[in-house]
Amino acid sequence: MLEEVSRGGNQIEQAPDPLALFDDWFESAKRSELNDPNAMALATATPGGLPSVRIVLMKRRDTRGFSFFTNRDSRKGHELQHNTHVALCFHWKSRQRQVRIEGTIAELPPGEVDAYFRQRHRMSQIGAWASQQSRPLASREELIALTREYEAKFDGEVPRPPYWTGFVVKPATLEFWQECEYRLHDRFTFTSNPDGTWTKQRLYP
């Protein structure tokens, strides 16, 4: 006889606000994930629809959405400037949970980016100057040499590079997935409505 296999469905089914539910799952993940519970896959695409995906770190989750920081001149930076539709995915193996997010992206205000940049470790600030992200690099020695060059140049406060910026993803849909036995997983989507409410739908796993 099939036993009760639901592990998270009741919690998701009863949740009226997906962002509050995300915060609850994220706090739980922070207690159980060994490394980077804020790691998320970021999928972007060219204007022609050619996709690419990589892991970035969510640095903030507020009423605007999910924020991260990066080099505007990188591949993802160029794609974000030409196609504002993106997707995110959090996977917390320790909790057997996944959250997928689809939405649109906007650049964060310069003052907010400056404030976050000042919080970074000095060598991470230097690294932002040294790394011409996504461009060909002849050798690691070249990267180290550039890092030392900028370390000598900025012997005091390190200014933010003009191309180093932040983005925020405004969610249009969130999908919550909770692993269950026999692959009978719990899976729900929340879709945003113009009035600020959410429409919830259970999906086949």
JOSULPE-V516439 format. One record per backbone hydrogen bond with DSSP energy under -1.0 kcal/mol. CO is the residue of the C=O (numbers start at 0). NH is the residue of the N-H. If there is no record, write none. Layout:
co->{CO | CO}
nh->{NH | NH}
//
This chain:
co->{7 | 8 | 9 | 16 | 17 | 18 | 19 | 20 | 21 | 22 | 23 | 24 | 25 | 28 | 35 | 37 | 39 | 40 | 41 | 42 | 43 | 45 | 49 | 51 | 53 | 55 | 59 | 64 | 65 | 66 | 66 | 67 | 69 | 70 | 73 | 74 | 75 | 76 | 78 | 83 | 85 | 86 | 87 | 88 | 89 | 91 | 95 | 96 | 97 | 98 | 99 | 100 | 101 | 101 | 102 | 103 | 105 | 108 | 109 | 110 | 111 | 112 | 113 | 115 | 116 | 120 | 121 | 122 | 123 | 125 | 126 | 130 | 131 | 138 | 139 | 140 | 141 | 142 | 143 | 144 | 145 | 146 | 147 | 148 | 149 | 160 | 162 | 164 | 165 | 166 | 167 | 168 | 169 | 171 | 172 | 173 | 174 | 175 | 176 | 177 | 179 | 180 | 182 | 185 | 186 | 187 | 188 | 189 | 190 | 192 | 196 | 198 | 200}
nh->{11 | 12 | 13 | 20 | 21 | 22 | 23 | 24 | 25 | 26 | 27 | 28 | 29 | 32 | 38 | 57 | 55 | 88 | 53 | 86 | 51 | 48 | 45 | 43 | 41 | 39 | 66 | 61 | 168 | 58 | 59 | 166 | 164 | 73 | 77 | 78 | 79 | 80 | 82 | 104 | 102 | 42 | 100 | 40 | 98 | 96 | 178 | 91 | 176 | 89 | 174 | 87 | 171 | 172 | 85 | 169 | 167 | 112 | 113 | 114 | 115 | 116 | 117 | 118 | 119 | 124 | 125 | 126 | 127 | 129 | 130 | 132 | 134 | 142 | 143 | 144 | 145 | 146 | 147 | 148 | 149 | 150 | 151 | 152 | 153 | 163 | 71 | 69 | 107 | 67 | 105 | 65 | 103 | 191 | 101 | 189 | 99 | 187 | 97 | 185 | 182 | 183 | 184 | 177 | 202 | 175 | 200 | 173 | 198 | 195 | 192 | 190 | 188}
//
